[in-house]
């Protein structure tokens, strides 16, 4: 009797092996290590936080004040005409 292989079984075995190889590659992959200055990062976070807090507070006040002054200026110009 001759030895024959089933096509479906062969395809299944190949996909199983390729899947196993891909998962092993994914788990064994190491991220690239970058030289990072920790002190510089800490400083940048401190400055960004203080800047964002001040811009948020002043930004909200400016927009509300600008709207009210624009309305008043528009009303005054209409009265003058």
C-alpha positions, 0 to 999 in steps of 0.5 A: 500500500502506498503512503498518501497524505490528505490535502486537508490534513496537510493544510491544517498542519501547515497553518497550525505550525505557522500560527505557532511560529508567529505567536512565538515570534510575538512573545519573544520580541523585545522592545527597542531600548532608548536612552531617555533622560529621566530628569528632563522628562520630569521637568517637562511634565512639571512645566506642561502641567503648570502651563495647562492649568494657567491656560485653562483658567485664563482661557475660560475667563478670557472667552467669557469676558470677550463675549460680554465686551463684544456684546456691549460694544455692539449694543453701544455702536447701535445706540450711537447710530 
